[in-house]
Amino acid sequence: MTEEQTHRLDVGERTVLLRPATEAEASTQVVRVPQREESAQAAGEGDAAERTQVVEPPSQPPEHTVVLPRISTDPLDELVDRIRPRLARAVDALQVAAALEADGFTDRIARVEYGFPDVFALAAEVFDRLGPSTDTIVEPLAAGHHRRDTLRLIAHGPLYALPAAVFPALLGMLGQRSVVLALVVASGLGWMVAGTVAYGAYRLLGAYRPGAAARVLCVAALLAPPLGAGAGYAVLGMAGGDGGLVVLAAGQLAYQMAATVLMFYRREAIQAALMTPAVLAGGAYLMAGAAWRPVALTAAVAGVTACYLAALWTTRGHRAGVEPSARPPLPGLFGVTCYGLCSAALLLHAEGPYLLGRLDVAVAVAPLIAAMGVVEWRAERFRGAAVRLTRHSHNPHDFGRRMWRLVARETVACLAAPALLGLVLLAVLDGIGRLSATVALMTAAHVALGGAYYSAFVLAGFERFGRLCAAILVALAVHLGIGGWLGAAPLLGQTDAPRTDAALYLGSTLGLLGLFLISLAPILGQVRHYR
């Protein structure tokens, strides 16, 4: 047998010699395996010793299937394998598109590297190759889906305004100018502080730190009365008055912070129950006169104190073991603080000048305050509705069109709620002979603010606080600038043209609504925001 007829195959520790069989070996398979060192004697015989194993051939030659690993040169397969751990539960191609966009994929990358016209076409193919989802995804429920949650959110606006029931009694005791200024300053400060604290607490809660969120709320509640007292002292120094202004400002800020804490922990029913006696006593004062003033003031102090203590008690017992550490979201806190300050200025700069002598104009804000809970409820439902749209849209254009339809529908709803309440207010004012064009225009302006605040809540959900503040500052500049030029800016001492001022305020609020919608345009149709 020549060497060319023999082939040596080394597989690990085994050596197999392949050679043609001789006639004598036609019915025999010879497999030569190196002898292992099983004893010292075998080891002494040298490495050349071999053992011959004779195996009778089977009736049919055995078949061995060797499966080699699949090596794919398709970059799309590599992409699918890379993102499979994150998207094993994807339910449609739009979720895949959101993930690809978050990873920096653009339409150019889809065309050049993968041969698809855009990211959505690439995502559709990736979704097909991912196969079925690993489990069933439960359809997300929008916030406020249940009736109780809906009522709870709708009640937020009226709950914040409950102390207003006793403001007439305070005006008669402390003097109108000082009381109005103290209320405006304390309300604006409380608006800003409450928004900042709520944002920080929700961020901590989202970071699995309920104990830290409770501590932030507790500390903020403890600091609210002295902060309000400081604001009261400032008003006292500017406008004069007595020590009652300090108590008023401290109580206003304490109530706003207590309301924020109770709403954070969904204790609105407790808040409403504790403040009901004050509301009833305030109504009795309006109907029966000065004889009910002591009762109204006592009920107000008792209600605010009870809410404050209930809020402090609610912050107890929320620590859950060792909580993860997290850096404070300083840019977000700064942004939401500026937004709260701008929002308070937008509302109060138009109402404050009329609180002294034109209560019929100032009361035009009431429909907006009463409807703010409706606006918050609709804004809470936005994300759930957007997620559902990602599952029913077929391409980017379709998704964007559906999103704008959603925003338009919700904006109309947020305009309708204060509009209906405004019609009721106008009917009441007409019945008592206090209806005027100025009141109607100011009411319409606050109706427009209802729709604008819906877009503002949506933008705040995207943390676009810079755009929010810029739009509000533009609206303020338009109202005050044009009003000052026309001699119709009550905030600047020009009180001879209230109708012009109200018309300008209506125009600025409509413009603000348009600016908010323009600010939404670049981000509303991006699927990656709704993963």
Secondary structure as UniProt FT lines:
FT   HELIX           3..5
FT   STRAND          7..11
FT   TURN            12..13
FT   STRAND          14..18
FT   TURN            24..27
FT   STRAND          29..34
FT   HELIX           40..44
FT   TURN            47..48
FT   STRAND          50..55
FT   HELIX           75..87
FT   TURN            88..89
FT   HELIX           93..102
FT   TURN            103..104
FT   HELIX           107..114
FT   HELIX           119..130
FT   TURN            143..144
FT   HELIX           147..154
FT   HELIX           156..160
FT   HELIX           162..166
FT   HELIX           167..174
FT   HELIX           176..206
FT   TURN            207..208
FT   HELIX           210..239
FT   HELIX           244..264
FT   TURN            265..266
FT   HELIX           268..288
FT   HELIX           290..292
FT   HELIX           293..314
FT   HELIX           330..351
FT   HELIX           352..354
FT   TURN            355..357
FT   HELIX           359..362
FT   HELIX           363..365
FT   HELIX           366..380
FT   HELIX           382..392
FT   HELIX           396..431
FT   TURN            432..433
FT   HELIX           437..461
FT   TURN            462..463
FT   HELIX           465..486
FT   HELIX           490..492
FT   HELIX           498..524
FT   HELIX           527..530
//
